[in-house]
Amino acid sequence: MIKTIVLIFLKLSYLGKSLITLMLSFFDDIIIFFDDIGFFIMNFLRSIRFEEIREFIANHYLTILLFIILIILLYSTIYKENKYEKN
């Protein structure tokens, strides 16, 4: 009986360690992904020639991002409605 309890405890600790390792590697990948996105966005902003446009994008990036998300949501909603109407 003691052997089975010890065995279960050791297996659970091994499972916990593997889950923690998996979550840490997942979070590390997410951080690297966002870091790469920031790098590409900064290079995109630097490559714009006209300073006025660069400043406008830098000052209004959140509004532009929300507008793009709104367009995607509207398109997906309209596409779903058309998809159900065809059937």
N, C-alpha and C positions, 0 to 999 in steps of 0.2 A: 504494500500500500504506500509506503514511504517512497519507494522507488518511482511509482507512477506519479506521485505528487511532485517529486523533484524533477522528473522527466517533463511533466506538463509545464512546470515553472521555467525550466530551461528552454523549452520550445517557445513559450510565450515571450520570453525575453529576447530570443533570437528573432521572432516575428516582429517585436517592437523595434529592435535595432534596425531591421531591414526596412520597416516602414518609415522610420525616422531618416534613414539614409536616402530612401526614395524621395521623401518630401523635401529634404535639403537639396538634392540634385535638381528637383523640379523648380524650386524657388531660385536656385542659382541660374538655371536656364532662362527663367522669366526675367531676372535682373539683367542678364546678358542681352536678351532680346530688346528690352527697353533701352539699354545703353546703346545698342546698335541703331535703334530707331532715332534716338537723339542725335547720334553722329550723322546719319543721313539727312535729317532735317536741318541741322546746322550747316552742312555742306551745301544743301539746296539753297538756303538763305544766302550764303556767301556767294553763290554763283550768279545770283540775280544782279544785273548790271546797274540798274537805276536805284539810287539810294532811297528815293521816295517810296517806291514800291516795296523795297526791303523793309523800311520802317513801318509801312502800313501792315504788311503781313506779320511782322514781329509784334505790333501793338494789338492786332485783331485776330490772332491765331485761334483763340478759344471760340470766338464767334464763327470763324470760318469752319472750324472742326464741328461745331454743333450744327451748322447749316448742312454740311456734308452728311452727317448722321441723319438729320431730318430727311434729306433727299433719299437716302438709302431706305429708311423706314417707310416713306411714302411709296417708293417704287415697289418694295416688297409687299406692301398692303394691296396696292393696285394689281400686282401680278397674281397674288393669291386670289383676289376677287375674280379676276379674269379666268383663272385656272378652274375655279369652282363653277363658273357660269358655262364653260364649254362642256362639262360632263352632264 
